[in-house]
């Protein structure tokens, strides 16, 4: 069988061939990569296939047959070898968990197309059609990639999903260079890698309370309990390998945080009376929650009310509209997807931070190239208020 571009398709299903492949790939100037995985009733995605491409072949690696991924992880983390992935965020996470490494030199072709003004989330098939005028099949997107043997259609889809990545990189990199956006793009790829590597860091779990709807309405004691509950859920989801929402729903954590700070003495009986959407939560975790709340908070960072997604004031809403207009105008002049330049949620956080501190902080999402693009216009907006 051959991929859509005529490249041969090779199966790698034993450690000897795998190590030989990794050794060969380590000599190449760049590689294309994709993963197929299943995430339905688990917290962590289950890796079903790893696809690699060079200029001649597509290699389909069966992860069930590979015992040691150390050499492959080292290959991915070799900063001298660009790894081309389309829409990389989930792949980065799956690779980090499943094989112990993720690309340090990333070239995300979807991100590149956004920098070229071709849409914020252009699919691989759409980008191949746009740049190479090739039609690719999409029918196996939701296949069961854990089932064996793989069907002929699955094999063809998996190979096609990587066979054009190197060709796309060559075209996109040239266009980014011509439009003087290559360094911006590379900076954003580095940010994407860094963001994905933080997902398993407890410091991120400790601020997850800020993402709970209406957490802004809680007073500090309840907010501290919500933080404890959110960190507990992150740990429990990983330990049991179940989706967060299967462990506890956001609304239930919010209601528990409120109940835990009431004047009524805390007891299992009291918690059993808290109105929860999950009828089995107290049966499964009631004693655990009681023990959790009795623990000291010394191992958690202080809650930061500045992170909360509280409603904007009328003045802040006016700033938001002005910033959105500026983002639209600047992105149009730069031929960049507006969602890439300034997401609404990120703009809201930027404005809340200004209201809290009285000055513009060009950190996080708005550091680096976005500051370069937006600073002049944004400074005039905030000075006028």
NUZA-168037 format. One record per residue (C-alpha): residue number from 1; residue in three letters; x, y, z. Coordinates in nm, 3 decimals, decimal comma. Example, Ala and Ser with C-alpha at 12.3 -4.5 7.8 and 13.67 -1.06 7.14 Angstrom:
<rs>
+-----+--------+---------+---------+---------+
! num ! residu !      xx !      yy !      zz !
+-----+--------+---------+---------+---------+
!   1 !    ALA !   1,230 !  -0,450 !   0,780 !
!   2 !    SER !   1,367 !  -0,106 !   0,714 !
+-----+--------+---------+---------+---------+
</rs>
This chain:
<rs>
+-----+--------+---------+---------+---------+
! num ! residu !      xx !      yy !      zz !
+-----+--------+---------+---------+---------+
!   1 !    UNK !   0,000 !   0,000 !   0,000 !
!   2 !    UNK !   0,107 !   0,357 !  -0,068 !
!   3 !    UNK !   0,006 !   0,687 !   0,084 !
!   4 !    UNK !  -0,175 !   0,953 !  -0,119 !
!   5 !    UNK !   0,155 !   1,111 !  -0,225 !
!   6 !    UNK !   0,297 !   0,779 !  -0,343 !
!   7 !    UNK !   0,519 !   0,719 !  -0,038 !
!   8 !    UNK !   0,551 !   0,360 !   0,082 !
!   9 !    UNK !   0,372 !   0,259 !   0,403 !
!  10 !    UNK !   0,577 !   0,054 !   0,648 !
!  11 !    UNK !   0,458 !  -0,111 !   0,970 !
!  12 !    UNK !   0,676 !  -0,110 !   1,278 !
!  13 !    UNK !   0,554 !  -0,368 !   1,527 !
!  14 !    UNK !   0,862 !  -0,491 !   1,710 !
!  15 !    UNK !   1,134 !  -0,331 !   1,921 !
!  16 !    UNK !   1,422 !  -0,422 !   1,688 !
!  17 !    UNK !   1,268 !  -0,247 !   1,387 !
!  18 !    UNK !   1,158 !   0,041 !   1,609 !
!  19 !    UNK !   1,508 !   0,109 !   1,743 !
!  20 !    UNK !   1,648 !   0,093 !   1,389 !
!  21 !    UNK !   1,384 !   0,342 !   1,273 !
!  22 !    UNK !   1,460 !   0,584 !   1,558 !
!  23 !    UNK !   1,830 !   0,565 !   1,480 !
!  24 !    UNK !   1,758 !   0,647 !   1,115 !
!  25 !    UNK !   1,514 !   0,929 !   1,199 !
!  26 !    UNK !   1,779 !   1,088 !   1,419 !
!  27 !    UNK !   1,984 !   1,159 !   1,105 !
!  28 !    UNK !   1,707 !   1,349 !   0,925 !
!  29 !    UNK !   1,667 !   1,728 !   0,906 !
!  30 !    UNK !   1,298 !   1,704 !   1,006 !
!  31 !    UNK !   1,014 !   1,453 !   1,048 !
!  32 !    UNK !   0,636 !   1,459 !   1,021 !
!  33 !    UNK !   0,437 !   1,314 !   1,307 !
!  34 !    UNK !   0,078 !   1,235 !   1,403 !
!  35 !    UNK !  -0,091 !   1,016 !   1,662 !
!  36 !    UNK !  -0,419 !   0,830 !   1,669 !
!  37 !    UNK !  -0,574 !   0,777 !   2,009 !
!  38 !    UNK !  -0,900 !   0,707 !   2,190 !
!  39 !    UNK !  -1,036 !   0,907 !   2,481 !
!  40 !    UNK !  -1,393 !   0,814 !   2,570 !
!  41 !    UNK !  -1,415 !   0,697 !   2,932 !
!  42 !    UNK !  -1,064 !   0,769 !   3,058 !
!  43 !    UNK !  -0,871 !   1,073 !   3,178 !
!  44 !    UNK !  -0,563 !   0,990 !   2,977 !
!  45 !    UNK !  -0,594 !   0,924 !   2,606 !
!  46 !    UNK !  -0,507 !   0,570 !   2,496 !
!  47 !    UNK !  -0,244 !   0,577 !   2,224 !
!  48 !    UNK !  -0,345 !   0,360 !   1,929 !
!  49 !    UNK !  -0,092 !   0,448 !   1,661 !
!  50 !    UNK !   0,208 !   0,672 !   1,599 !
!  51 !    UNK !   0,268 !   0,785 !   1,241 !
!  52 !    UNK !   0,601 !   0,923 !   1,120 !
!  53 !    UNK !   0,687 !   1,051 !   0,773 !
!  54 !    UNK !   1,004 !   1,135 !   0,586 !
!  55 !    UNK !   1,044 !   1,219 !   0,217 !
!  56 !    UNK !   1,007 !   0,856 !   0,106 !
!  57 !    UNK !   0,794 !   0,664 !   0,353 !
!  58 !    UNK !   0,521 !   0,669 !   0,617 !
!  59 !    UNK !   0,595 !   0,458 !   0,923 !
!  60 !    UNK !   0,300 !   0,328 !   1,125 !
!  61 !    UNK !   0,417 !   0,230 !   1,474 !
!  62 !    UNK !   0,203 !  -0,002 !   1,686 !
!  63 !    UNK !   0,255 !   0,127 !   2,043 !
!  64 !    UNK !   0,131 !  -0,199 !   2,194 !
!  65 !    UNK !   0,441 !  -0,374 !   2,057 !
!  66 !    UNK !   0,698 !  -0,124 !   2,184 !
!  67 !    UNK !   0,839 !  -0,182 !   2,533 !
!  68 !    UNK !   1,089 !   0,102 !   2,564 !
!  69 !    UNK !   1,027 !   0,453 !   2,428 !
!  70 !    UNK !   1,340 !   0,619 !   2,571 !
!  71 !    UNK !   1,521 !   0,661 !   2,241 !
!  72 !    UNK !   1,209 !   0,795 !   2,072 !
!  73 !    UNK !   1,152 !   1,045 !   2,354 !
!  74 !    UNK !   1,511 !   1,163 !   2,310 !
!  75 !    UNK !   1,451 !   1,201 !   1,937 !
!  76 !    UNK !   1,144 !   1,415 !   1,997 !
!  77 !    UNK !   1,330 !   1,634 !   2,244 !
!  78 !    UNK !   1,626 !   1,688 !   2,009 !
!  79 !    UNK !   1,603 !   2,060 !   1,938 !
!  80 !    UNK !   1,800 !   2,017 !   1,613 !
!  81 !    UNK !   1,519 !   1,817 !   1,450 !
!  82 !    UNK !   1,193 !   2,001 !   1,377 !
!  83 !    UNK !   0,885 !   1,784 !   1,428 !
!  84 !    UNK !   0,593 !   1,882 !   1,205 !
!  85 !    UNK !   0,248 !   1,821 !   1,354 !
!  86 !    UNK !  -0,087 !   1,958 !   1,244 !
!  87 !    UNK !  -0,292 !   2,090 !   1,538 !
!  88 !    UNK !  -0,043 !   1,969 !   1,794 !
!  89 !    UNK !  -0,197 !   2,036 !   2,137 !
!  90 !    UNK !  -0,353 !   1,694 !   2,197 !
!  91 !    UNK !  -0,065 !   1,511 !   2,030 !
!  92 !    UNK !   0,184 !   1,683 !   2,259 !
!  93 !    UNK !  -0,010 !   1,576 !   2,566 !
!  94 !    UNK !  -0,058 !   1,218 !   2,445 !
!  95 !    UNK !   0,310 !   1,183 !   2,356 !
!  96 !    UNK !   0,428 !   1,324 !   2,688 !
!  97 !    UNK !   0,215 !   1,079 !   2,886 !
!  98 !    UNK !   0,250 !   0,774 !   2,661 !
!  99 !    UNK !   0,613 !   0,784 !   2,546 !
! 100 !    UNK !   0,769 !   1,017 !   2,804 !
! 101 !    UNK !   0,863 !   1,302 !   2,572 !
! 102 !    UNK !   0,724 !   1,563 !   2,337 !
! 103 !    UNK !   0,881 !   1,774 !   2,060 !
! 104 !    UNK !   1,101 !   2,060 !   2,175 !
! 105 !    UNK !   1,133 !   2,195 !   1,818 !
! 106 !    UNK !   0,773 !   2,203 !   1,702 !
! 107 !    UNK !   0,638 !   2,313 !   1,366 !
! 108 !    UNK !   0,258 !   2,323 !   1,392 !
! 109 !    UNK !   0,118 !   2,352 !   1,040 !
! 110 !    UNK !  -0,226 !   2,458 !   1,164 !
! 111 !    UNK !  -0,067 !   2,738 !   1,365 !
! 112 !    UNK !   0,136 !   2,841 !   1,061 !
! 113 !    UNK !  -0,181 !   2,874 !   0,853 !
! 114 !    UNK !  -0,332 !   3,096 !   1,124 !
! 115 !    UNK !  -0,028 !   3,326 !   1,103 !
! 116 !    UNK !  -0,090 !   3,346 !   0,729 !
! 117 !    UNK !  -0,454 !   3,450 !   0,778 !
! 118 !    UNK !  -0,599 !   3,125 !   0,645 !
! 119 !    UNK !  -0,822 !   3,050 !   0,941 !
! 120 !    UNK !  -0,763 !   2,984 !   1,309 !
! 121 !    UNK !  -0,832 !   2,610 !   1,306 !
! 122 !    UNK !  -0,793 !   2,494 !   0,946 !
! 123 !    UNK !  -0,804 !   2,115 !   0,924 !
! 124 !    UNK !  -0,518 !   1,912 !   0,781 !
! 125 !    UNK !  -0,735 !   1,802 !   0,488 !
! 126 !    UNK !  -0,835 !   2,163 !   0,414 !
! 127 !    UNK !  -0,475 !   2,283 !   0,433 !
! 128 !    UNK !  -0,354 !   2,005 !   0,200 !
! 129 !    UNK !  -0,627 !   2,104 !  -0,046 !
! 130 !    UNK !  -0,538 !   2,474 !  -0,016 !
! 131 !    UNK !  -0,160 !   2,438 !  -0,053 !
! 132 !    UNK !  -0,124 !   2,123 !  -0,261 !
! 133 !    UNK !  -0,463 !   2,090 !  -0,433 !
! 134 !    UNK !  -0,503 !   1,732 !  -0,309 !
! 135 !    UNK !  -0,829 !   1,587 !  -0,176 !
! 136 !    UNK !  -0,792 !   1,357 !   0,125 !
! 137 !    UNK !  -1,049 !   1,125 !   0,281 !
! 138 !    UNK !  -1,183 !   1,219 !   0,627 !
! 139 !    UNK !  -1,395 !   0,911 !   0,697 !
! 140 !    UNK !  -1,177 !   0,741 !   0,960 !
! 141 !    UNK !  -1,142 !   1,039 !   1,196 !
! 142 !    UNK !  -1,345 !   0,871 !   1,471 !
! 143 !    UNK !  -1,226 !   0,514 !   1,420 !
! 144 !    UNK !  -1,144 !   0,278 !   1,704 !
! 145 !    UNK !  -0,765 !   0,300 !   1,686 !
! 146 !    UNK !  -0,720 !   0,045 !   1,966 !
! 147 !    UNK !  -0,888 !  -0,235 !   1,771 !
! 148 !    UNK !  -0,674 !  -0,482 !   1,582 !
! 149 !    UNK !  -0,630 !  -0,559 !   1,304 !
! 150 !    UNK !  -0,661 !  -0,210 !   1,155 !
! 151 !    UNK !  -0,876 !  -0,191 !   0,846 !
! 152 !    UNK !  -0,738 !  -0,101 !   0,505 !
! 153 !    UNK !  -0,926 !   0,229 !   0,526 !
! 154 !    UNK !  -0,769 !   0,307 !   0,866 !
! 155 !    UNK !  -0,419 !   0,231 !   0,739 !
! 156 !    UNK !  -0,469 !   0,453 !   0,435 !
! 157 !    UNK !  -0,609 !   0,736 !   0,648 !
! 158 !    UNK !  -0,327 !   0,710 !   0,903 !
! 159 !    UNK !  -0,057 !   0,725 !   0,634 !
! 160 !    UNK !  -0,227 !   1,009 !   0,447 !
! 161 !    UNK !  -0,245 !   1,206 !   0,773 !
! 162 !    UNK !   0,133 !   1,248 !   0,777 !
! 163 !    UNK !   0,248 !   1,201 !   0,418 !
! 164 !    UNK !   0,216 !   1,570 !   0,323 !
! 165 !    UNK !   0,351 !   1,728 !   0,642 !
! 166 !    UNK !   0,705 !   1,784 !   0,513 !
! 167 !    UNK !   0,575 !   1,938 !   0,191 !
! 168 !    UNK !   0,346 !   2,167 !   0,390 !
! 169 !    UNK !   0,635 !   2,277 !   0,614 !
! 170 !    UNK !   0,842 !   2,378 !   0,312 !
! 171 !    UNK !   0,560 !   2,589 !   0,167 !
! 172 !    UNK !   0,444 !   2,741 !   0,495 !
! 173 !    UNK !   0,792 !   2,821 !   0,621 !
! 174 !    UNK !   0,870 !   3,006 !   0,297 !
! 175 !    UNK !   0,547 !   3,206 !   0,319 !
! 176 !    UNK !   0,605 !   3,290 !   0,686 !
! 177 !    UNK !   0,953 !   3,412 !   0,598 !
! 178 !    UNK !   0,828 !   3,628 !   0,313 !
! 179 !    UNK !   0,565 !   3,789 !   0,538 !
! 180 !    UNK !   0,821 !   3,836 !   0,820 !
! 181 !    UNK !   0,619 !   3,624 !   1,064 !
! 182 !    UNK !   0,855 !   3,329 !   1,099 !
! 183 !    UNK !   1,003 !   3,436 !   1,432 !
! 184 !    UNK !   0,655 !   3,513 !   1,571 !
! 185 !    UNK !   0,542 !   3,166 !   1,462 !
! 186 !    UNK !   0,842 !   2,995 !   1,619 !
! 187 !    UNK !   0,784 !   3,181 !   1,944 !
! 188 !    UNK !   0,421 !   3,067 !   1,949 !
! 189 !    UNK !   0,523 !   2,706 !   1,885 !
! 190 !    UNK !   0,758 !   2,726 !   2,185 !
! 191 !    UNK !   0,474 !   2,865 !   2,398 !
! 192 !    UNK !   0,248 !   2,580 !   2,287 !
! 193 !    UNK !   0,506 !   2,321 !   2,391 !
! 194 !    UNK !   0,553 !   2,491 !   2,728 !
! 195 !    UNK !   0,178 !   2,509 !   2,790 !
! 196 !    UNK !   0,131 !   2,138 !   2,724 !
! 197 !    UNK !   0,420 !   2,040 !   2,953 !
! 198 !    UNK !   0,254 !   2,227 !   3,241 !
! 199 !    UNK !  -0,065 !   2,019 !   3,234 !
! 200 !    UNK !   0,077 !   1,761 !   3,474 !
! 201 !    UNK !   0,221 !   2,026 !   3,704 !
! 202 !    UNK !   0,038 !   2,070 !   4,035 !
! 203 !    UNK !   0,087 !   2,447 !   4,016 !
! 204 !    UNK !  -0,171 !   2,445 !   3,735 !
! 205 !    UNK !  -0,414 !   2,230 !   3,933 !
! 206 !    UNK !  -0,391 !   2,478 !   4,219 !
! 207 !    UNK !  -0,537 !   2,756 !   4,002 !
! 208 !    UNK !  -0,801 !   2,541 !   3,832 !
! 209 !    UNK !  -1,064 !   2,682 !   4,071 !
! 210 !    UNK !  -1,055 !   3,000 !   3,861 !
! 211 !    UNK !  -1,214 !   2,806 !   3,572 !
! 212 !    UNK !  -1,520 !   2,705 !   3,773 !
! 213 !    UNK !  -1,831 !   2,896 !   3,666 !
! 214 !    UNK !  -1,935 !   3,154 !   3,929 !
! 215 !    UNK !  -1,628 !   3,094 !   4,147 !
! 216 !    UNK !  -1,592 !   3,473 !   4,145 !
! 217 !    UNK !  -1,902 !   3,496 !   4,368 !
! 218 !    UNK !  -1,739 !   3,301 !   4,652 !
! 219 !    UNK !  -1,587 !   3,464 !   4,957 !
! 220 !    UNK !  -1,230 !   3,375 !   5,039 !
! 221 !    UNK !  -1,295 !   3,085 !   5,283 !
! 222 !    UNK !  -1,522 !   2,913 !   5,029 !
! 223 !    UNK !  -1,273 !   2,984 !   4,755 !
! 224 !    UNK !  -1,000 !   2,813 !   4,956 !
! 225 !    UNK !  -1,220 !   2,506 !   4,996 !
! 226 !    UNK !  -1,296 !   2,512 !   4,623 !
! 227 !    UNK !  -0,924 !   2,514 !   4,553 !
! 228 !    UNK !  -0,877 !   2,209 !   4,778 !
! 229 !    UNK !  -1,162 !   2,028 !   4,604 !
! 230 !    UNK !  -1,032 !   2,109 !   4,256 !
! 231 !    UNK !  -0,682 !   1,982 !   4,336 !
! 232 !    UNK !  -0,834 !   1,669 !   4,490 !
! 233 !    UNK !  -1,037 !   1,611 !   4,170 !
! 234 !    UNK !  -0,728 !   1,651 !   3,951 !
! 235 !    UNK !  -0,544 !   1,389 !   4,156 !
! 236 !    UNK !  -0,842 !   1,155 !   4,175 !
! 237 !    UNK !  -0,905 !   1,174 !   3,798 !
! 238 !    UNK !  -0,545 !   1,076 !   3,730 !
! 239 !    UNK !  -0,532 !   0,804 !   3,992 !
! 240 !    UNK !  -0,851 !   0,641 !   3,864 !
! 241 !    UNK !  -0,792 !   0,738 !   3,498 !
! 242 !    UNK !  -1,146 !   0,872 !   3,471 !
! 243 !    UNK !  -1,269 !   1,200 !   3,319 !
! 244 !    UNK !  -1,288 !   1,491 !   3,565 !
! 245 !    UNK !  -1,662 !   1,521 !   3,520 !
! 246 !    UNK !  -1,705 !   1,156 !   3,618 !
! 247 !    UNK !  -1,532 !   1,225 !   3,948 !
! 248 !    UNK !  -1,719 !   1,546 !   4,033 !
! 249 !    UNK !  -1,910 !   1,807 !   3,837 !
! 250 !    UNK !  -1,805 !   2,171 !   3,859 !
! 251 !    UNK !  -2,140 !   2,275 !   4,005 !
! 252 !    UNK !  -2,114 !   2,011 !   4,278 !
! 253 !    UNK !  -1,767 !   2,131 !   4,379 !
! 254 !    UNK !  -1,902 !   2,486 !   4,401 !
! 255 !    UNK !  -2,196 !   2,379 !   4,620 !
! 256 !    UNK !  -1,967 !   2,175 !   4,845 !
! 257 !    UNK !  -1,728 !   2,469 !   4,886 !
! 258 !    UNK !  -2,020 !   2,684 !   5,003 !
! 259 !    UNK !  -2,148 !   2,417 !   5,243 !
! 260 !    UNK !  -1,806 !   2,362 !   5,397 !
! 261 !    UNK !  -1,792 !   2,723 !   5,521 !
! 262 !    UNK !  -2,139 !   2,737 !   5,676 !
! 263 !    UNK !  -2,176 !   2,787 !   6,052 !
! 264 !    UNK !  -2,336 !   2,442 !   6,090 !
! 265 !    UNK !  -2,078 !   2,195 !   6,231 !
! 266 !    UNK !  -1,916 !   1,989 !   5,959 !
! 267 !    UNK !  -2,013 !   1,624 !   5,956 !
! 268 !    UNK !  -2,092 !   1,344 !   5,713 !
! 269 !    UNK !  -2,461 !   1,393 !   5,786 !
! 270 !    UNK !  -2,433 !   1,762 !   5,700 !
! 271 !    UNK !  -2,254 !   1,689 !   5,373 !
! 272 !    UNK !  -2,519 !   1,432 !   5,281 !
! 273 !    UNK !  -2,772 !   1,715 !   5,279 !
! 274 !    UNK !  -2,583 !   1,924 !   5,024 !
! 275 !    UNK !  -2,774 !   1,937 !   4,697 !
! 276 !    UNK !  -2,557 !   1,772 !   4,432 !
! 277 !    UNK !  -2,619 !   1,670 !   4,073 !
! 278 !    UNK !  -2,422 !   1,347 !   4,125 !
! 279 !    UNK !  -2,635 !   1,125 !   4,348 !
! 280 !    UNK !  -2,347 !   0,885 !   4,423 !
! 281 !    UNK !  -2,080 !   1,141 !   4,507 !
! 282 !    UNK !  -2,120 !   1,128 !   4,884 !
! 283 !    UNK !  -2,148 !   0,752 !   4,884 !
! 284 !    UNK !  -1,821 !   0,723 !   4,692 !
! 285 !    UNK !  -1,621 !   1,013 !   4,830 !
! 286 !    UNK !  -1,794 !   1,158 !   5,139 !
! 287 !    UNK !  -1,543 !   1,029 !   5,395 !
! 288 !    UNK !  -1,256 !   1,131 !   5,169 !
! 289 !    UNK !  -1,387 !   1,488 !   5,143 !
! 290 !    UNK !  -1,423 !   1,515 !   5,521 !
! 291 !    UNK !  -1,064 !   1,398 !   5,569 !
! 292 !    UNK !  -0,946 !   1,639 !   5,297 !
! 293 !    UNK !  -1,100 !   1,945 !   5,461 !
! 294 !    UNK !  -0,941 !   1,859 !   5,795 !
! 295 !    UNK !  -0,595 !   1,866 !   5,639 !
! 296 !    UNK !  -0,385 !   2,184 !   5,672 !
! 297 !    UNK !  -0,355 !   2,405 !   5,363 !
! 298 !    UNK !   0,020 !   2,447 !   5,397 !
! 299 !    UNK !   0,084 !   2,242 !   5,083 !
! 300 !    UNK !  -0,128 !   2,470 !   4,862 !
! 301 !    UNK !  -0,048 !   2,812 !   4,723 !
! 302 !    UNK !  -0,269 !   3,104 !   4,840 !
! 303 !    UNK !  -0,580 !   3,163 !   4,632 !
! 304 !    UNK !  -0,556 !   3,455 !   4,391 !
! 305 !    UNK !  -0,885 !   3,638 !   4,348 !
! 306 !    UNK !  -0,731 !   3,827 !   4,056 !
! 307 !    UNK !  -0,755 !   3,507 !   3,850 !
! 308 !    UNK !  -1,132 !   3,483 !   3,883 !
! 309 !    UNK !  -1,357 !   3,528 !   3,583 !
! 310 !    UNK !  -1,583 !   3,786 !   3,747 !
! 311 !    UNK !  -1,824 !   3,994 !   3,535 !
! 312 !    UNK !  -1,673 !   4,301 !   3,374 !
! 313 !    UNK !  -1,786 !   4,646 !   3,479 !
! 314 !    UNK !  -1,944 !   4,874 !   3,221 !
! 315 !    UNK !  -1,613 !   5,060 !   3,189 !
! 316 !    UNK !  -1,425 !   4,733 !   3,141 !
! 317 !    UNK !  -1,678 !   4,616 !   2,883 !
! 318 !    UNK !  -1,612 !   4,934 !   2,685 !
! 319 !    UNK !  -1,239 !   4,859 !   2,700 !
! 320 !    UNK !  -1,307 !   4,505 !   2,584 !
! 321 !    UNK !  -1,501 !   4,626 !   2,280 !
! 322 !    UNK !  -1,222 !   4,872 !   2,196 !
! 323 !    UNK !  -0,959 !   4,599 !   2,231 !
! 324 !    UNK !  -1,159 !   4,360 !   2,015 !
! 325 !    UNK !  -1,189 !   4,627 !   1,747 !
! 326 !    UNK !  -0,815 !   4,690 !   1,766 !
! 327 !    UNK !  -0,742 !   4,317 !   1,739 !
! 328 !    UNK !  -0,970 !   4,291 !   1,436 !
! 329 !    UNK !  -0,805 !   4,586 !   1,262 !
! 330 !    UNK !  -0,448 !   4,483 !   1,342 !
! 331 !    UNK !  -0,502 !   4,118 !   1,251 !
! 332 !    UNK !  -0,650 !   4,227 !   0,918 !
! 333 !    UNK !  -0,353 !   4,453 !   0,845 !
! 334 !    UNK !  -0,111 !   4,171 !   0,936 !
! 335 !    UNK !  -0,317 !   3,896 !   0,764 !
! 336 !    UNK !  -0,330 !   3,696 !   1,089 !
! 337 !    UNK !  -0,630 !   3,506 !   1,226 !
! 338 !    UNK !  -0,786 !   3,742 !   1,487 !
! 339 !    UNK !  -0,841 !   3,453 !   1,731 !
! 340 !    UNK !  -0,467 !   3,394 !   1,727 !
! 341 !    UNK !  -0,383 !   3,755 !   1,801 !
! 342 !    UNK !  -0,631 !   3,810 !   2,086 !
! 343 !    UNK !  -0,891 !   3,564 !   2,212 !
! 344 !    UNK !  -1,189 !   3,715 !   2,394 !
! 345 !    UNK !  -1,114 !   3,521 !   2,715 !
! 346 !    UNK !  -0,752 !   3,636 !   2,710 !
! 347 !    UNK !  -0,858 !   3,997 !   2,651 !
! 348 !    UNK !  -1,097 !   3,978 !   2,947 !
! 349 !    UNK !  -0,816 !   3,851 !   3,171 !
! 350 !    UNK !  -0,586 !   4,126 !   3,043 !
! 351 !    UNK !  -0,847 !   4,392 !   3,129 !
! 352 !    UNK !  -0,921 !   4,246 !   3,474 !
! 353 !    UNK !  -0,550 !   4,249 !   3,548 !
! 354 !    UNK !  -0,536 !   4,618 !   3,451 !
! 355 !    UNK !  -0,832 !   4,697 !   3,677 !
! 356 !    UNK !  -0,663 !   4,515 !   3,964 !
! 357 !    UNK !  -0,314 !   4,666 !   3,927 !
! 358 !    UNK !  -0,375 !   4,991 !   3,739 !
! 359 !    UNK !  -0,116 !   4,915 !   3,473 !
! 360 !    UNK !  -0,072 !   4,694 !   3,169 !
! 361 !    UNK !   0,109 !   4,368 !   3,233 !
! 362 !    UNK !   0,242 !   4,213 !   2,912 !
! 363 !    UNK !   0,278 !   3,864 !   3,050 !
! 364 !    UNK !   0,142 !   3,520 !   2,976 !
! 365 !    UNK !  -0,046 !   3,507 !   2,648 !
! 366 !    UNK !   0,021 !   3,874 !   2,573 !
! 367 !    UNK !   0,397 !   3,857 !   2,611 !
! 368 !    UNK !   0,638 !   3,844 !   2,321 !
! 369 !    UNK !   0,511 !   3,890 !   1,968 !
! 370 !    UNK !   0,156 !   3,986 !   2,071 !
! 371 !    UNK !   0,293 !   4,275 !   2,274 !
! 372 !    UNK !   0,492 !   4,385 !   1,970 !
! 373 !    UNK !   0,176 !   4,381 !   1,757 !
! 374 !    UNK !  -0,071 !   4,529 !   2,006 !
! 375 !    UNK !   0,112 !   4,754 !   2,250 !
! 376 !    UNK !   0,087 !   5,087 !   2,067 !
! 377 !    UNK !  -0,289 !   5,058 !   2,009 !
! 378 !    UNK !  -0,368 !   4,909 !   2,350 !
! 379 !    UNK !  -0,172 !   5,177 !   2,537 !
! 380 !    UNK !  -0,382 !   5,446 !   2,371 !
! 381 !    UNK !  -0,703 !   5,259 !   2,460 !
! 382 !    UNK !  -0,616 !   5,230 !   2,829 !
! 383 !    UNK !  -0,480 !   5,584 !   2,853 !
! 384 !    UNK !  -0,808 !   5,720 !   2,720 !
! 385 !    UNK !  -1,009 !   5,555 !   2,999 !
+-----+--------+---------+---------+---------+
</rs>
